[in-house]
Amino acid sequence: MQPVLGEGSDLSEKTINTSIGPPASATENWGFANGGNIGTRIPKLDGPQRISGKVSYVQDITRPRMLHGAILRAGVPSARIVSIDVSAAKLLPGVHAVLTAEDIPLVPFGHGRDNTALKQDFVRCERDELVAVAAEDEVTARKALALVKIELEEIEPILDPFSALEPGARQIHPLHDGNLVLNFDWSGGDISAGEAVSSLVLEDEYHLTWVTHCCLGVSGIIAEFDARGDLLLHSLTQVPFLYRRDLGHIVGLAPECIHIVQPTIGGGFGSKLDIYPYEPIAVFLAKAAGRPVRILFNREEEFIASPTRQPTVARIRAGMDDEGALTFREARFLHDNGGATSWGATTPFVMMQTISSLYRVPHASFHTQAVSTNNPYAGSFRGYGNLQATLAVETNLDRLAAMAARDPLEVRLANAQQAGDISSQGMVFRSCGFKECLRRAGELSSWEGKRKEWGLANPIGASGELRRGIGIASLLHVGGGAKIYRSDGCGTRLSIDHAGKVHLCSGSTEIGQGSETVLAALVADELGVKITDIRVTNDDTRQTPWDVGVHASRTSFIAGNSALKAARQVRTQLLTAASEIVGLPPEQLTLREGGIWDIRTDSAILDLGKLVRELHFSGQHQLVEVQVFYEPPSDYQDERFHGDVSASYAWGVQVVEVEVDMQTGVIQPLRVTSVHDVGRVLNQLGIMGQVEGGVAMGLGYGLTEEMLVRGGILANPTFRDYHLITAPEMPPVQMDFIETDDPEGPRGAKGIGEAPAIPTAAALVNAVAHATGAWINRLPLKPETVLAALSAEGIDSSTLVPPPIRNLAPEKEFPLPVTPSDGAEFISEVM
Amino acid sequence: MQPVLGEGSDLSEKTINTSIGPPASATENWGFANGGNIGTRIPKLDGPQRISGKVSYVQDITRPRMLHGAILRAGVPSARIVSIDVSAAKLLPGVHAVLTAEDIPLVPFGHGRDNTALKQDFVRCERDELVAVAAEDEVTARKALALVKIELEEIEPILDPFSALEPGARQIHPLHDGNLVLNFDWSGGDISAGEAVSSLVLEDEYHLTWVTHCCLGVSGIIAEFDARGDLLLHSLTQVPFLYRRDLGHIVGLAPECIHIVQPTIGGGFGSKLDIYPYEPIAVFLAKAAGRPVRILFNREEEFIASPTRQPTVARIRAGMDDEGALTFREARFLHDNGGATSWGATTPFVMMQTISSLYRVPHASFHTQAVSTNNPYAGSFRGYGNLQATLAVETNLDRLAAMAARDPLEVRLANAQQAGDISSQGMVFRSCGFKECLRRAGELSSWEGKRKEWGLANPIGASGELRRGIGIASLLHVGGGAKIYRSDGCGTRLSIDHAGKVHLCSGSTEIGQGSETVLAALVADELGVKITDIRVTNDDTRQTPWDVGVHASRTSFIAGNSALKAARQVRTQLLTAASEIVGLPPEQLTLREGGIWDIRTDSAILDLGKLVRELHFSGQHQLVEVQVFYEPPSDYQDERFHGDVSASYAWGVQVVEVEVDMQTGVIQPLRVTSVHDVGRVLNQLGIMGQVEGGVAMGLGYGLTEEMLVRGGILANPTFRDYHLITAPEMPPVQMDFIETDDPEGPRGAKGIGEAPAIPTAAALVNAVAHATGAWINRLPLKPETVLAALSAEGIDSSTLVPPPIRNLAPEKEFPLPVTPSDGAEFISEVM
């Protein structure tokens, strides 16, 4: 199937050429029979509800007798807490609870067990939570915070990870000796053997800074205890079952006593994978006040107190032989872990997969450390480290190709994996459309012609100040979940009511990614009912069966397989029952158009609702409902990070085309081509949205987004100063999907959630290098950065020949001690 | 088991003597092992939540953008609607929707299909709904109603059913020819054959007026559409699945598109079994305004616009032979159906069972009609007609005994059914403790002594103005559901989580009757877990499996059996799985104290949570969850009302002791003894509450409660003027339970919900007759009624010999034409 997006940015212009499946215009046909929905353009089931403003965000929800919470933060990156006086705040009328660290159990949490809900002795970053208040209304709560008197003794902050690692550096957190929070050390093969057969070796260094998720729905929570002590949380978590386990630990409750209801989530992107201090704070406030408490962030607070993408200094060294084959790859990454440890510290787990397994690399190693500083700290963020790793691998590879005077696309094709390959980390590529992605991306973007016609040698514009460039980058990511917990599975409950309508209750969470629609489509096709006759419940731990959560691009794959498994059981049950009623063998029957059909006569013989009623009201007295659990056939990685961690792997290639103004440094993205091996397209509209959204996020990472952290303080906590790529700025995105029909995937599909964001920045850097001759090793590519890079290379608008390729890494050794890995500890931690 | 309630009215004094089961004081022991909870004093699981005010009544719930609805009612009992001008109301700022009958589909509803949400042409009773408004707040909504101009042309109301039946009477509703709404005609045996062997025949007539449920939580609803057109209702219905079917019909939605969430219900007692106009009105307002709409009644509206108990004129004629055996029973009842037809009209279905089957009566017949008037209309109400029928049967029987100079208790014993009897309606009494109830009630109340020492012949008090009396009455009621719909069953979903905690999801609704606790106790005992480790969900049709609803005293029996069935399946699954893990045969294992125990060594060998985690995380990859449906083995009655309609039948006997002031007519109830065949006591505290509550309700019916409907208008719509029996007025209630261990009942239990309210008024009338010599044939027995009866019989405080028994029925024929029964139609209607 070849859906291709046209060059217009208006969705209506994006006609899709389909070589299989129903025509794109046939949306009125969806809903009937097997195969009717999957692969077509399925509007989001929850779309009308969202568009009409009828969804309930946490901002919309009130609970009886609810109070409003607010948090006072440190506002300085590093200090000793001398005293906190809340006496005046407590006396303010309307205030029901005022909490400091003195008042709550300080159970450490976060991946490094180095965070607490409120801080007791030291401030370690700007956002640190010092006092929390619950009051009748938000204004009173803020007023109460203004009455708190805090005495802080400021301490010189440590603001970069290299300083933090220096001998004698102040230890920021007592838990982390030498400020070392986490250390990963992996190696596969023998680097020196790789070096020995290399004709070219290139060592580059990249500097990647903080960006943040910018969810349009800001953070919020409502905590409420019932009389037996059970906790009801309206929470935006993406991982409700693990969340209640971890939160329960912090607030002293059995996980099963925590009931989580998820309001409509205004964006997740990984930001809601961990517990953050405002969440236990709301619980402690509710406990103290004896009433429900809601905490809502404003936008400034969302910027300051949300997780970030892990800032990284990445050193990569790789070689190529005379044939253009990669010979080895050695990577050392240093992460600024900030003032506390959240999931961001664990992103090397994913980075490593790209270092080890994107392209056939016979010898590879990966050493990385996360180091405490007094900066903001990072969480998980769409791609989970893979954007950083892919930038390093794909830019370095492009430069090796340039040194070897080989075409970047040809080099990639020559080194690409194929189905059947097993990577050095033990990942088994059962389906692999990598080469097809490369070829198709080249074809769609007219790669060959543009590589020749564009570039530094071919100025355009009135005075030759413009150059055009085209760059490419690939990606490898998990596409069938990632087994990092004891179960990577998902439960489904499926029932059919008296009217033949279907209730699908899935453990997986909808965070806007369209899972509700995809799951419903899978079930609708299997049961031969209209997708609009399916109701989905996926937001309430009292109802939904267990699921590990939304992460690792796993929902369509894992929850999809779970839903399919349930639908197939129900299908069998219905056909068997119908067979008895109508006296025909089950294999002569099928489910279609909301009924049982006789295959031989091609006619409807029994309405589905009638069949369900018959089962209920007849002698059988049974309701049609099944509950299943799907566990993917993946493995834990061992303590050496070896194992087939996902049931499937996703591949993709992006080509970015740019126009660069050599005088101003302004980059105009012209077009992005995005081709993905997704196993199979389940929802054309949904997957297009995922790709467009991913490209926008990837472009933002490459071009415009940057948290300006100055002296540990975020200087731009507003959308005016933090520049997201907005709709008018988006270049056209053309896309296609390679359908490799994954053997384990639901209807052959693989995950796509994170993938499209991963290679965009790398392709952009490569395109800018093609246009200007300058390889830029720090993001975002803002005009001043571009101009500085051009200037450093001595390039201006009259230059026509690119300078020679040289190492982007400085001569000095990357200051990263290689110590025994914490890998085993990491694994046991998340399990 | 013999729990006996002491004479104190303080609960703490009510020690219970238990001959089996743990001691009453051992409440700290509940929660462990099989048999640990059932039969003990189990505090309500939802008690703390209710007591602490943490439950959410509909009054506490708001929804985002919610509007407030209000209804304008006719205020006259009979009129033609000339015009309704809502133009000024629509212009009031803050008003979002104003509806009259012109604006909505007038789909007729109610059992007689003679009601609509808003009325178009005619007003047929005071409460009739004419205009509805939705506004930003309740004050604005009321203001808008005040701006409505209504022109009504009043029509002389028809205020009693006899007038309504007179030839030429105005036809109140076009649907009901001759104002006849419903006609039941049943006969078993041959009345004249019965008459032929009678030595005594007595014909009595009773006049029973309106009472109402007086739920402390007034009516309310929140209606809200989502963008796909699905309707979310926060509704107080007792029958969510049938409710959404019927409401869907009115508002034009498939039932399955209606999602019902039940807030905490502040009393049901049958009042929430039907749809009432405010409910579709809220839906139409929500539709018109495009926003959620809440309608809440105030207390006055609750009195005026709630259903009532069916007012009845009951004529009964019965005979007795020389041996004291009942020979025949012939009954004719006429019901004032009021201005519309709700479930009240169908109560003869239950009345008939008492007429036909309370005591062995060889020949019986029952003719009844419900007739339109312009009075309030009746719904279902705890006992569902049985209070009226039992009053007639039991008072008439007592009077036959008096004529025959036989002891009322002896007569009852002589005619009582026994286990194995099949009634003339086909009801099979598989368990029957009727005689034991009679004997035990006599014993507990010291019947024999008091019958002799008290009575009209034995004045007490300073001037002999006081008399004491003791009276008895029995009851027969369904105790195992009543199959009046295609399924009388209940679904249960039961799951166990990683911590070994249990989630019980039952289709049955908690309306304060304590079902949540009983169901949890049944499951806890079966699974050997603490009852507090069970969470119950029973208030949301998107979660709960199908159930026919709370009525017919069926919840403990039907939902209990369903829960037990589920628990037993889970138990088997757990023991089988544990057997594989620990390598012992399943029969050597049991569930106890939250774990798997080895029976032989009497020791715990595996924690339940650990077992569940093992099943999930091991190769099995399964969650522990089952879904079952229990359908009782009962039958529909055929078109002649013959069939074993319930899986079990409950029996009971009450003795009421009174002191009557012969000068003022004031009756002081001294004590009530209530003995019930309940199969088995499941929860001592719960069943005591049911009996006390039922007795209070029965005493109110007999002594104080009365809706003063004057000219079709309710004159006393307040608690000041409508006299409920309050706690300080309650006499001590002593009780005992006969445990016949019903073969089909859950752990042997039968239903008790309605029973205790049924015979109280009859026993009271009989006690007053013992005390005063006067049989009073109209309720309530307020002082002026008592004095009038004494005066009519020529009795005063000096009288010592009661007047002879004479027919309480007037000589004239009961004006009830015997026409073909609508029975078959009734059955098909409810199915």
Contacts between the chains, C-beta under 8 A, distances in Angstrom:
chain1	res1	chain2	res2	distance
A	45	B	228	7.7
A	48	B	227	3.6
A	48	B	228	5.8
A	49	B	226	5.4
A	49	B	227	4.1
A	49	B	228	6.8
A	50	B	227	7.9
A	51	B	227	7.2
A	52	B	227	4.4
A	54	B	225	7.8
A	54	B	226	5.5
A	54	B	227	5.0
A	56	B	64	5.5
A	60	B	64	3.8
A	60	B	65	8.0
A	61	B	64	7.0
A	62	B	62	5.9
A	64	B	56	5.5
A	64	B	60	3.9
A	64	B	61	7.1
A	225	B	54	7.9
A	226	B	49	5.5
A	226	B	54	5.6
A	227	B	48	3.6
A	227	B	49	4.1
A	227	B	50	7.9
A	227	B	51	7.2
A	227	B	52	4.4
A	227	B	54	5.0
A	228	B	45	7.8
A	228	B	48	5.9
A	228	B	49	6.8
A	228	B	532	7.1
A	230	B	535	7.5
A	254	B	499	5.3
A	254	B	501	7.3
A	255	B	498	7.3
A	255	B	499	6.7
A	256	B	497	4.8
A	256	B	498	7.0
A	256	B	499	4.3
A	256	B	501	4.3
A	257	B	501	7.8
A	486	B	617	4.4
A	487	B	616	6.0
A	487	B	617	5.5
A	487	B	621	7.2
A	489	B	621	6.1
A	491	B	623	5.4
A	493	B	625	7.7
A	495	B	545	7.9
A	497	B	256	4.8
A	498	B	255	7.3
A	498	B	256	7.1
A	498	B	546	7.9
A	499	B	254	5.3
A	499	B	255	6.6
A	499	B	256	4.4
A	501	B	254	7.3
A	501	B	256	4.2
A	501	B	257	7.8
A	503	B	542	6.9
A	532	B	228	7.2
A	535	B	230	7.5
A	535	B	542	7.2
A	537	B	542	6.0
A	537	B	543	7.8
A	542	B	503	6.9
A	542	B	535	7.3
A	542	B	537	6.1
A	542	B	543	7.6
A	543	B	537	7.8
A	543	B	542	7.5
A	543	B	543	5.2
A	545	B	495	8.0
A	545	B	623	5.6
A	545	B	625	7.0
A	546	B	498	7.9
A	546	B	616	6.9
A	546	B	623	5.9
A	613	B	486	8.0
A	616	B	486	8.0
A	616	B	487	5.9
A	616	B	546	7.0
A	616	B	629	7.3
A	617	B	486	4.4
A	617	B	487	5.5
A	621	B	487	7.2
A	621	B	489	6.1
A	621	B	629	5.5
A	621	B	630	7.7
A	621	B	631	3.8
A	622	B	629	5.4
A	623	B	491	5.3
A	623	B	545	5.6
A	623	B	546	5.9
A	623	B	627	6.8
A	623	B	629	5.1
A	625	B	493	7.7
A	625	B	545	7.0
A	625	B	627	4.8
A	627	B	623	6.8
A	627	B	625	4.8
A	627	B	627	6.9
A	629	B	616	7.3
A	629	B	621	5.4
A	629	B	622	5.4
A	629	B	623	5.2
A	630	B	621	7.7
A	631	B	621	3.8
